[in-house]
Amino acid sequence: MSSHQNLEDITEDQLSLASIHYLRSHYHEAIAIYKRILLDNREYLALNVYVALCYYKLDYYDVSQEVLAVYLQEFPDSTIALNLKACNCFRLFNGKAAEAEFRNLMDNASSSFQFGKELIKHNLVVFRGGEGALQVLPPLVDVIPEARLNLVIYYLQQDDVQEAYNLIKDLEPIFPQEYILKGVVNAALGQEMGSRDHLKIAQQFFQLVGESASECDTIPGRQCMASYFFLTRQFDNVITYLDSVKNYFYNNDIFNFNYAQAKAAVGNFIEAEEVFLLIQSEKIKNDFVYISWLARCYIMNKKPQLAWMLYAKMETSGESVNLLQLIANDCYKMRQFYYSAKAFAILERLDSNSEYTEGKIGACVGVFQMIIAGREAKGSLQEVLHLLKSTSNSKVEYIVRIMKKWAKEN
């Protein structure tokens, strides 16, 4: 700050000031200085690269490309400029388009390519969706700042949350991306270990980014607020924030998974079911969180047979027992007694808990009432009698007698 007082209106001082603005993420201020200098000094072509880099950081990738073109016209083999052009292509299009920009550099193995070798190796891993990450990124962790972050993302994608945490736990976040990534890792670890401490850290980081003046209106900033409210179970707010960015995540499975859970959590089961069914990822569809929420949506939307089919596809495990309990209780609440009775009967067979027996008997009586009211097929009575046969006490015998008497008369 003491040096700041001594700055003069000369090019070197102003360039130094612009650099500091850039390092502090004050990109608009840096652009203003560069543009002012360029007005008087058109021949300072390299400043176009700095301006393009600022626009890249502000997510204006197409503007960045236009500014960069001025420099590339004069210096078509510049490693720095071609790398930035490739990064813009990656953001605007995809990894293939980005990689094509590197072709010229790699074909011409000049000293220019040697100069940016590590940077380009690093970026190729990103463009190729993480391919070769474990070979390329570890040696670059202390060379290229983003290498650590991209290695963390790679471990997260491989579900190796502990490795991701080990890499990032000592990193003191400065930039929004670092706060976000540290938040994501702590949220994942907190949910995996059931650790409230990690979840609290995640909440703080998400809130910090989401409420910051520079990020509150960006897509990542809004996602951060949605994540913060998700972890604090304020699902109305989650929906408000996800609604504001959903046009950017059309057919994104992870976005839809969170969006559908939030919809279901506030009781909007019709829309939640629609969004759950948009999801294509087999990994998510086999996740118990997905299966149980979808089953609840089916039951609440009066489709208990579809919830039962989800259970029928599962192998016997702790999760399949949890799903049975959900079907038994939710179907009972929704007066879908036939499937409730079936679920309670299996639970009773697995564990002779008196609550399951009472649940089964109550649901069987519920089915009988529905048959009398004409809201259940009469054929179901035979199955109900079969379910009751496995329980022998005076109450059940009395119920069975009444059912059989009614069946004879009707």
Steps between C-alpha positions, in 0.01 A plus 500: 500500500791737566623439142147565381523859627807558283352381169535746216313524174779332305465177301716281729311604814161456335595154368612403851167621639307305233696185596404545865134548401522177298654305789223625731231390248406863425484431127286797393747740660793329327321515160435874546873568551611281208248660264607848603866417426407332169318815385831689498726207411343277236839335444492343852342187350569276800247699704230339285597163652464648852159647415393166346613320816287736713195436278565125528496532879169688476349213288478722188667237285384632161618855583830352615539325162443827308762691700747210477466488119671842476816358660489160322489676164852630570632203701315185382734257684485661847464225762328728754249635247424160341453347844250770592321454166477124572358569847237730350407227248471252786253729679308595186492159329672187635833329566545384139477856365747614767747223422494590130650841593803321645570299183722769343698545818564130548584433134755777510712387797686830514649669804165683529325170573771397748429822689135415569533120509368440855211740452390330178537148648284614792233654278483195273401291804213743563395508132496118495268479801768386748672244278857448622437708815697271735805499270509872415354698791681382820846631391337833405315558829753757622584633151160596357248618763202345317665154494412440865139609442461284189649200679246553780220509239637178345494322838144623563389362164658165596310508835831511686387771743774431755781555244329820384483619862868416568602717203287802588483502881808725544418732210406848622232606249537842335300474177128406473587172321716396796227580752243312290720193456590492870127527577413215262770271648390573859133444407583166335718386792247623756220303336717190458620500862191654660724783628324818606833687518579446131144593402529822703820596318328428166204719599732789594695483172185477285339793682819707477519461120124524440463825693819669374447808283712361216329156485139548614372545143719238334383144430755343743397758765135402472589131507694570819194659664286205389758261654508703822120487533498130404737418786294711742180329371334824384362345183271787392813715469685220319227500234509881465873493424494191276205644306712806419771289325314192376508617134878452508473141624253346258536120522778523760449190716667634816304827482174308446577265789532792743207689345267198525596433863424862589162483319411179686615642833245786471225256402491575126502130411356527148780727374759310706402172330529662155849630576618171657396318183710736282817362660702266273804419717495134609721591798237743632210267416661228714555740791268422792422871545363503144307173538339594833399852391357371171305231690355768729402712197326200341304432819401865549397514133272193544725254312594256779550214253799688350653544847455126554678429170800704624515275807459183292810591294720533812708225654435428867708742709469761771392747231225272367366465858502881534307529174246242625446708814447811289248319276321343798459829689447743210247274328314463832489881536370535145235223551673277244449206732567213257869587451534605863379154608744325262791710632411449869464123440857474364634720783324276753660193340847661523454621859220382729441853630148551639479839323534327163233248596262779610578691180425196288170430676394866475588514129313172431188644669552814287502288182177331615335841555609610151353181348168564676504861377563373145841668479709182493462185291318216683777263393733675745309343791654160433849645531404686820375176658824331395706780665300472823543122515860536625379682816303295748322679783136545598479851347618374160271196512204731569596725205542199268154367599334834413684518166402145405137560601486814282666314212237224518214750497648706217 
